[in-house]
Amino acid sequence: MKNITNTFLTALFAGAITLGAYKMFFEKPNYIVSENADQPVFNTSFTPTSAKGAGINEVDFTVAAETTVNAVVHVKNVSMSRGSNSYLDFFYGHGGNAKPQVGTGSGVIISQDGYIVTNNHVIDNADQLQVMLNNNKVYDAELIGTDPNSDIALIKIEADRSLPYLAFGDSDNVKVGEWVLAVGNPFSLTSTVTAGIVSAKARNLGKIDQSFIQTDAAVNPGNSGGALVNTNGDLIGINTAITSQTGSYVGYSFAVPSNIAKKVIDDILEYGNVQKGILGINAARANTPYAIQKGINQIEGVYISGIEEDTGAEEADLREGDVIKQIDDIKIRKFADLTGYLSSKRPEDTVQVTINRNDDLITVPVILKKRQVITVPNMGLEIKNLSEDDKKKFRTKKGVKVVGVPEIYRGYGLDGKVLLSLDDEEINDIEEAKVLFGRISRRGRTIITMINEKGERERLIFQ
């Protein structure tokens, strides 16, 4: 009995020592120390936290949803699939086996008189377009214009009343972590609204000049062309794509920034096509062996690896080796930041470019110009607008110069010559050439008229 008592007392004494040591050395006090004894002391360790402290409960999505859903529409694309049936084609021509195919998506009304922005892939190859409003009224739609590069299209309906619409917001002010709503009108289900945050900006999905807003708001097939809005209901993007192996939403969705979409729409309405202003630089891609060898892959900014002739970059004396750090008020960390901002600009706009040159930050104004070199469809020739030197050398004021020829046409003597006309239609610049070469039929005959440095005209006939 005595041994049990001793053991109990020893354990009790050891426990008291352990508890005292813990209190003295390890436990943090739940009080604050005040130098002034007259000041009150507040216990803050166990102050209850408001349920709104997590943030999400403080965000009110209802206003943004109410102002958005009636401006988001359902878009139906009907196209005729023409199968191959030699017997019917022989007697009736093509179309004897035509079957209608229906594609669907969403769109956003951007004016009360019925202009609607959607994705190019939603209306691509349409023979008939229909739009269903949120009140289930259906209208035939007219295609106004498209830009496959940005995946933006403009269509229009003639309604019998003024329509609810959304105004474009400023996507440059969007912040990573900001709450957003993705609003669509898929499968004639009227409106669907999902919420998420902006996960990243200036994302590209493989194309050099893409720049998307990435969000984790759920966007599924049928929501393409719908609205991405902030909690104020401002239109900050047009939902356009998801990244998924299954074709359904798995956590990533992308939207064309509103500043790019608005500029594309304005260009279509004013010029009939997209006016694109370029700096005139060649940029070293961060993941290339050249960039890794030079250490460029670790640079924050855009490394200039070359300057194009007759461009704003050349006139502003930008140089190979300069690193673009900022344009106007936009920080440039990667190439998509640069292309995304420039996509909202036009030729003849002036931007302030901040570069790092030999560890010195320099800001210079650069006038954006039209792209001078393009690759024409069908033949794949690289052509450029004529410089003043070219016009003097070739003694012509019109035409385009061939600066690149694919292997299949190497033996025709095209390189370095000026193309004057295609099938007797005059070529004035690269935009006209792009349209004319796009009309070439592989089953027909193509005649190219060109001139060499001696002023001698040549004609090539391709069967």
C-alpha positions as CSV (number, residue, x, y, z in Angstrom):
1,M,0.0,0.0,0.0
2,K,2.9,2.3,0.9
3,N,4.5,1.6,-2.5
4,I,1.3,2.5,-4.3
5,T,1.0,5.8,-2.4
6,N,4.6,6.7,-3.2
7,T,4.1,5.9,-6.9
8,F,0.9,8.0,-7.0
9,L,2.6,11.0,-5.3
10,T,5.6,10.7,-7.6
11,A,3.4,10.7,-10.7
12,L,1.3,13.6,-9.4
13,F,4.5,15.6,-8.7
14,A,6.0,14.8,-12.1
15,G,2.7,15.8,-13.9
16,A,2.7,19.1,-12.0
17,I,6.3,19.9,-13.1
18,T,5.5,19.0,-16.7
19,L,2.3,21.2,-16.8
20,G,4.2,24.1,-15.2
21,A,7.0,23.8,-17.7
22,Y,4.6,23.7,-20.6
23,K,2.7,26.8,-19.3
24,M,6.0,28.7,-18.8
25,F,7.9,27.9,-21.9
26,F,5.5,26.7,-24.6
27,E,1.9,28.1,-24.2
28,K,1.4,31.5,-25.8
29,P,-0.4,33.9,-23.5
30,N,-3.8,35.0,-24.6
31,Y,-3.3,38.6,-23.5
32,I,-1.5,41.7,-24.7
33,V,1.0,43.7,-22.7
34,S,0.4,47.4,-22.4
35,E,3.1,49.9,-21.3
36,N,0.5,52.2,-19.9
37,A,-1.2,50.7,-16.8
38,D,-4.2,53.1,-17.3
39,Q,-5.0,51.6,-20.7
40,P,-7.5,48.7,-20.8
41,V,-6.3,45.2,-21.7
42,F,-8.4,43.2,-24.2
43,N,-8.3,39.4,-24.5
44,T,-8.2,38.6,-28.3
45,S,-7.2,35.0,-28.5
46,F,-10.6,33.6,-28.4
47,T,-12.5,36.4,-30.2
48,P,-15.1,34.6,-32.4
49,T,-14.6,35.2,-36.2
50,S,-17.5,36.3,-38.3
51,A,-18.9,33.7,-40.7
52,K,-18.4,36.4,-43.4
53,G,-14.7,36.4,-42.8
54,A,-14.2,33.7,-45.5
55,G,-15.1,36.3,-48.1
56,I,-17.6,34.3,-50.3
57,N,-20.6,35.2,-48.1
58,E,-19.8,38.8,-48.5
59,V,-20.1,38.6,-52.3
60,D,-23.5,39.3,-53.8
61,F,-23.9,37.6,-57.1
62,T,-27.6,38.3,-57.5
63,V,-27.4,41.8,-59.0
64,A,-24.9,40.7,-61.6
65,A,-26.9,37.7,-62.5
66,E,-30.2,39.7,-62.8
67,T,-28.6,42.3,-65.1
68,T,-26.9,39.6,-67.3
69,V,-29.3,36.7,-67.9
70,N,-31.7,38.6,-70.1
71,A,-28.9,39.8,-72.4
72,V,-27.5,36.3,-73.0
73,V,-29.1,34.4,-75.8
74,H,-29.2,30.9,-77.3
75,V,-27.6,30.7,-80.8
76,K,-28.5,27.8,-83.2
77,N,-26.4,27.1,-86.3
78,V,-28.0,25.0,-89.1
79,S,-25.7,23.8,-91.8
80,M,-26.3,21.3,-94.6
81,S,-24.0,18.3,-94.7
82,R,-23.5,17.2,-98.3
83,G,-22.6,13.6,-98.5
84,S,-21.2,11.8,-101.5
85,N,-23.6,10.0,-103.7
86,S,-22.3,9.6,-107.3
87,Y,-25.7,8.4,-108.7
88,L,-27.7,11.4,-107.4
89,D,-24.8,13.8,-108.2
90,F,-24.7,12.6,-111.8
91,F,-28.4,13.5,-112.4
92,Y,-29.1,16.3,-109.9
93,G,-25.7,17.8,-109.1
94,H,-24.2,18.2,-105.6
95,G,-26.7,18.3,-102.7
96,G,-28.8,15.2,-103.5
97,N,-27.7,13.7,-100.2
98,A,-27.8,17.0,-98.1
99,K,-28.6,16.5,-94.4
100,P,-29.1,19.3,-91.9
101,Q,-26.7,19.5,-89.0
102,V,-27.4,21.7,-86.0
103,G,-24.8,23.3,-83.7
104,T,-25.6,25.4,-80.7
105,G,-24.0,28.0,-78.4
106,S,-24.6,31.2,-76.6
107,G,-24.3,34.9,-77.5
108,V,-24.4,38.3,-75.7
109,I,-26.6,41.2,-76.8
110,I,-24.4,44.3,-77.0
111,S,-26.8,46.9,-78.3
112,Q,-30.6,47.5,-77.9
113,D,-31.0,47.3,-81.7
114,G,-30.0,43.6,-81.8
115,Y,-26.2,43.3,-82.3
116,I,-25.0,40.1,-80.7
117,V,-21.4,38.9,-80.1
118,T,-20.6,35.2,-80.0
119,N,-17.8,32.8,-80.9
120,N,-16.7,32.3,-84.5
121,H,-16.8,28.5,-83.9
122,V,-20.4,28.7,-82.9
123,I,-21.6,30.1,-86.2
124,D,-18.9,28.7,-88.5
125,N,-20.2,27.3,-91.8
126,A,-23.8,28.2,-91.0
127,D,-26.4,28.1,-93.7
128,Q,-29.0,29.5,-91.3
129,L,-28.7,31.2,-87.9
130,Q,-31.4,31.5,-85.3
131,V,-31.4,33.3,-81.9
132,M,-33.6,32.5,-79.0
133,L,-34.0,35.2,-76.3
134,N,-34.3,34.4,-72.6
135,N,-38.1,34.9,-73.0
136,N,-38.1,32.1,-75.6
137,K,-38.8,34.4,-78.6
138,V,-37.0,33.1,-81.7
139,Y,-35.5,35.4,-84.5
140,D,-33.5,34.7,-87.6
141,A,-30.0,36.2,-87.4
142,E,-27.7,37.8,-90.0
143,L,-24.0,37.3,-90.0
144,I,-22.2,40.7,-89.9
145,G,-18.6,39.6,-89.7
146,T,-16.1,37.2,-88.1
147,D,-12.5,37.0,-86.8
148,P,-11.4,33.4,-86.6
149,N,-8.1,34.4,-85.0
150,S,-9.8,35.8,-81.9
151,D,-12.8,33.4,-82.2
152,I,-15.2,36.4,-82.2
153,A,-18.2,36.8,-84.5
154,L,-20.9,39.5,-84.8
155,I,-24.5,38.7,-85.8
156,K,-27.7,40.8,-85.7
157,I,-31.4,40.2,-85.2
158,E,-34.3,42.5,-86.1
159,A,-36.4,42.6,-82.9
160,D,-39.8,44.3,-82.5
161,R,-38.6,46.1,-79.4
162,S,-35.5,47.5,-77.7
163,L,-33.5,44.6,-76.2
164,P,-31.6,44.4,-72.9
165,Y,-27.9,44.5,-73.5
166,L,-24.5,44.5,-71.8
167,A,-21.9,47.1,-72.2
168,F,-18.2,46.1,-72.5
169,G,-16.2,46.6,-69.4
170,D,-12.4,47.1,-69.1
171,S,-10.7,43.7,-69.0
172,D,-7.3,45.3,-68.4
173,N,-8.5,46.1,-64.9
174,V,-9.4,42.5,-64.1
175,K,-7.5,41.1,-61.2
176,V,-6.4,37.5,-60.6
177,G,-8.6,36.2,-57.7
178,E,-11.5,38.4,-58.6
179,W,-15.0,36.8,-58.5
180,V,-16.7,36.3,-61.8
181,L,-19.8,34.8,-63.2
182,A,-20.1,32.8,-66.4
183,V,-23.5,33.2,-68.0
184,G,-24.7,31.0,-70.9
185,N,-27.8,29.9,-72.7
186,P,-27.2,26.3,-73.7
187,F,-29.5,23.8,-75.3
188,S,-32.6,26.1,-75.1
189,L,-32.5,25.8,-71.3
190,T,-32.8,29.6,-71.0
191,S,-30.0,30.9,-68.8
192,T,-27.3,29.2,-66.7
193,V,-25.1,31.0,-64.2
194,T,-21.9,29.6,-62.6
195,A,-19.5,31.4,-60.3
196,G,-15.7,31.3,-59.9
197,I,-12.6,33.4,-59.8
198,V,-10.1,34.6,-62.3
199,S,-7.4,32.0,-62.2
200,A,-4.9,33.7,-64.6
201,K,-4.7,36.4,-67.3
202,A,-2.9,36.3,-70.7
203,R,-3.2,32.6,-71.3
204,N,-2.6,31.1,-74.8
205,L,-3.8,27.7,-76.0
206,G,-1.1,27.1,-78.6
207,K,-1.5,30.1,-81.0
208,I,1.2,32.7,-80.8
209,D,-1.1,35.7,-80.6
210,Q,-3.8,34.4,-78.3
211,S,-4.5,35.9,-74.9
212,F,-7.3,34.6,-72.7
213,I,-8.7,35.2,-69.3
214,Q,-8.6,31.8,-67.4
215,T,-11.3,31.2,-64.8
216,D,-12.6,28.2,-62.8
217,A,-16.3,29.1,-63.4
218,A,-17.9,26.1,-65.0
219,V,-18.3,26.5,-68.8
220,N,-19.7,23.4,-70.6
221,P,-20.5,22.8,-74.3
222,G,-23.3,25.2,-75.3
223,N,-22.0,28.0,-73.1
224,S,-19.5,29.1,-75.7
225,G,-20.2,32.7,-76.7
226,G,-21.7,33.5,-73.4
227,A,-20.8,36.3,-71.0
228,L,-18.1,36.5,-68.4
229,V,-19.0,39.3,-66.0
230,N,-17.7,40.7,-62.7
231,T,-19.8,41.2,-59.6
232,N,-20.9,44.6,-60.9
233,G,-22.4,43.0,-64.0
234,D,-19.7,44.4,-66.3
235,L,-18.9,42.3,-69.4
236,I,-15.2,41.5,-69.1
237,G,-15.0,38.5,-71.4
238,I,-16.7,36.2,-74.0
239,N,-16.5,32.6,-72.9
240,T,-14.9,30.6,-75.6
241,A,-13.1,27.4,-74.7
242,I,-12.4,24.7,-72.1
243,T,-9.4,22.4,-71.7
244,S,-10.6,18.9,-71.2
245,Q,-9.9,15.3,-72.3
246,T,-13.6,14.5,-72.0
247,G,-15.1,17.6,-73.7
248,S,-16.7,18.6,-70.5
249,Y,-15.7,21.1,-67.9
250,V,-12.9,19.9,-65.5
251,G,-11.8,23.1,-63.8
252,Y,-10.4,25.3,-66.6
253,S,-12.3,27.6,-68.9
254,F,-11.2,30.6,-71.0
255,A,-12.7,33.8,-72.2
256,V,-11.7,36.4,-74.8
257,P,-11.0,39.6,-72.9
258,S,-13.6,42.3,-73.4
259,N,-11.1,44.8,-74.7
260,I,-10.1,42.5,-77.5
261,A,-13.7,41.5,-78.3
262,K,-14.8,45.1,-78.4
263,K,-12.0,46.1,-80.7
264,V,-12.8,43.3,-83.0
265,I,-16.5,44.2,-83.1
266,D,-15.7,47.9,-83.7
267,D,-13.3,47.0,-86.5
268,I,-15.9,44.8,-88.2
269,L,-18.6,47.5,-88.0
270,E,-16.3,50.3,-89.2
271,Y,-13.9,48.6,-91.6
272,G,-15.5,45.2,-92.4
273,N,-12.4,43.4,-91.1
274,V,-10.0,43.4,-88.2
275,Q,-7.4,46.2,-88.2
276,K,-4.3,44.8,-86.4
277,G,-1.4,47.1,-85.4
278,I,2.0,45.5,-84.8
279,L,5.2,46.7,-83.1
280,G,7.4,45.1,-85.7
281,I,9.6,42.9,-83.5
282,N,10.6,39.2,-83.5
283,A,10.4,37.8,-80.0
284,A,12.5,34.8,-78.7
285,R,10.2,32.2,-77.4
286,A,11.1,31.2,-73.8
287,N,10.9,27.4,-74.4
288,T,13.2,27.2,-77.4
289,P,16.8,25.8,-77.3
290,Y,18.1,29.2,-78.4
291,A,16.3,30.9,-75.4
292,I,17.6,28.3,-73.0
293,Q,21.1,28.5,-74.3
294,K,21.0,32.3,-74.0
295,G,19.3,32.3,-70.6
296,I,16.3,34.1,-72.1
297,N,13.9,31.5,-70.7
298,Q,14.5,33.0,-67.2
299,I,13.8,36.6,-68.2
300,E,10.6,38.3,-67.1
301,G,9.5,40.2,-70.1
302,V,9.7,39.8,-73.9
303,Y,13.2,39.5,-75.4
304,I,13.6,41.2,-78.8
305,S,15.5,38.8,-81.2
306,G,15.0,40.9,-84.3
307,I,13.4,44.1,-85.8
308,E,11.2,44.0,-88.9
309,E,11.8,46.5,-91.7
310,D,9.6,49.6,-92.1
311,T,7.9,49.2,-88.8
312,G,7.3,51.4,-85.7
313,A,9.9,49.4,-83.8
314,E,12.6,50.2,-86.4
315,E,11.6,53.9,-86.4
316,A,11.7,54.0,-82.6
317,D,15.2,52.4,-82.5
318,L,14.2,49.3,-80.6
319,R,17.1,46.9,-80.9
320,E,17.9,43.2,-80.7
321,G,18.6,42.3,-77.1
322,D,16.2,44.8,-75.6
323,V,13.7,43.3,-73.1
324,I,10.1,44.8,-73.2
325,K,9.0,45.2,-69.6
326,Q,5.9,47.4,-69.9
327,I,3.5,48.9,-72.5
328,D,1.6,51.9,-71.4
329,D,0.3,50.9,-67.9
330,I,0.5,47.1,-68.6
331,K,3.3,45.0,-67.1
332,I,4.7,42.6,-69.6
333,R,5.9,39.4,-68.0
334,K,5.4,37.0,-71.0
335,F,4.7,37.1,-74.7
336,A,0.9,36.7,-74.2
337,D,0.8,39.8,-72.1
338,L,2.2,41.7,-75.1
339,T,0.0,40.2,-77.8
340,G,-3.1,40.5,-75.6
341,Y,-2.7,44.2,-75.1
342,L,-1.7,44.9,-78.7
343,S,-4.8,43.0,-79.9
344,S,-6.9,45.9,-78.5
345,K,-4.9,48.5,-80.6
346,R,-5.1,49.6,-84.2
347,P,-2.5,50.7,-86.8
348,E,-1.4,54.3,-86.2
349,D,-2.0,54.0,-82.4
350,T,1.0,55.1,-80.3
351,V,2.0,53.1,-77.3
352,Q,4.7,53.8,-74.7
353,V,7.1,50.9,-74.6
354,T,9.4,50.5,-71.6
355,I,12.5,48.4,-72.3
356,N,15.4,47.1,-70.4
357,R,18.6,47.9,-72.3
358,N,21.9,47.0,-70.6
359,D,20.1,47.3,-67.2
360,D,18.7,50.7,-67.9
361,L,15.0,51.3,-68.2
362,I,14.1,53.3,-71.2
363,T,10.6,54.4,-72.3
364,V,10.0,55.2,-76.0
365,P,6.9,56.0,-78.0
366,V,6.2,53.5,-80.8
367,I,3.6,53.9,-83.6
368,L,1.9,50.7,-84.5
369,K,1.6,49.9,-88.1
370,K,-0.1,47.3,-90.3
371,R,1.5,44.0,-90.7
372,Q,3.9,44.2,-93.6
373,V,4.5,40.4,-94.2
374,I,1.8,37.7,-94.5
375,T,1.5,34.2,-95.9
376,V,-1.1,34.0,-98.6
377,P,-3.6,31.0,-98.7
378,N,-3.5,28.2,-101.2
379,M,0.1,28.8,-102.5
380,G,1.8,29.7,-99.2
381,L,3.9,32.5,-100.6
382,E,5.3,35.0,-98.1
383,I,4.7,38.5,-99.3
384,K,5.2,42.1,-98.0
385,N,4.1,45.6,-98.9
386,L,6.5,47.6,-101.0
387,S,8.9,49.9,-99.2
388,E,9.9,53.2,-100.8
389,D,13.1,51.6,-101.9
390,D,11.2,48.7,-103.5
391,K,9.0,51.2,-105.4
392,K,12.1,52.9,-106.8
393,K,13.9,49.7,-107.6
394,F,11.1,48.0,-109.4
395,R,9.7,51.3,-110.8
396,T,6.1,50.6,-109.7
397,K,3.8,52.0,-107.1
398,K,1.6,49.0,-106.8
399,G,2.1,45.3,-106.1
400,V,3.5,43.2,-103.3
401,K,7.0,41.7,-103.0
402,V,7.6,37.9,-102.6
403,V,10.0,37.3,-99.7
404,G,9.4,33.6,-99.2
405,V,8.6,30.7,-101.4
406,P,7.6,27.1,-100.3
407,E,9.6,24.2,-101.8
408,I,6.8,23.2,-104.2
409,Y,7.2,26.6,-106.1
410,R,11.0,27.0,-105.9
411,G,11.6,26.4,-109.6
412,Y,9.2,29.1,-110.8
413,G,11.4,32.1,-110.2
414,L,9.0,33.9,-107.8
415,D,11.4,34.8,-105.0
416,G,12.3,38.5,-104.8
417,K,9.9,39.6,-107.5
418,V,6.8,41.9,-107.3
419,L,3.4,40.5,-107.9
420,L,1.2,42.9,-109.9
421,S,-2.0,41.0,-110.5
422,L,-3.7,37.7,-110.0
423,D,-6.0,36.5,-112.8
424,D,-5.9,40.0,-114.2
425,E,-7.1,41.6,-110.9
426,E,-4.7,44.3,-109.7
427,I,-2.9,43.8,-106.4
428,N,-2.3,47.0,-104.3
429,D,-1.2,45.6,-101.0
430,I,-1.0,42.4,-98.9
431,E,-4.6,42.5,-97.8
432,E,-5.9,42.5,-101.4
433,A,-3.4,39.8,-102.2
434,K,-4.7,37.7,-99.3
435,V,-8.3,37.9,-100.6
436,L,-7.3,37.2,-104.2
437,F,-5.2,34.1,-103.4
438,G,-8.0,32.9,-101.1
439,R,-10.2,32.6,-104.2
440,I,-7.9,30.3,-106.1
441,S,-9.5,27.1,-107.2
442,R,-7.2,24.1,-107.4
443,R,-9.3,22.8,-110.3
444,G,-9.0,26.0,-112.4
445,R,-6.3,28.1,-114.0
446,T,-4.4,30.8,-112.1
447,I,-2.4,33.5,-113.9
448,I,0.2,35.6,-112.0
449,T,1.6,38.7,-113.5
450,M,4.9,39.9,-111.9
451,I,7.8,42.2,-112.5
452,N,11.6,41.8,-111.9
453,E,14.3,44.3,-110.9
454,K,15.0,45.1,-114.6
455,G,11.4,46.2,-115.0
456,E,10.5,43.2,-117.2
457,R,7.0,41.8,-116.8
458,E,6.5,38.0,-116.6
459,R,3.4,35.8,-116.5
460,L,3.1,32.5,-114.9
461,I,0.2,30.2,-115.6
462,F,-0.7,27.4,-113.1
463,Q,-3.2,24.8,-114.1
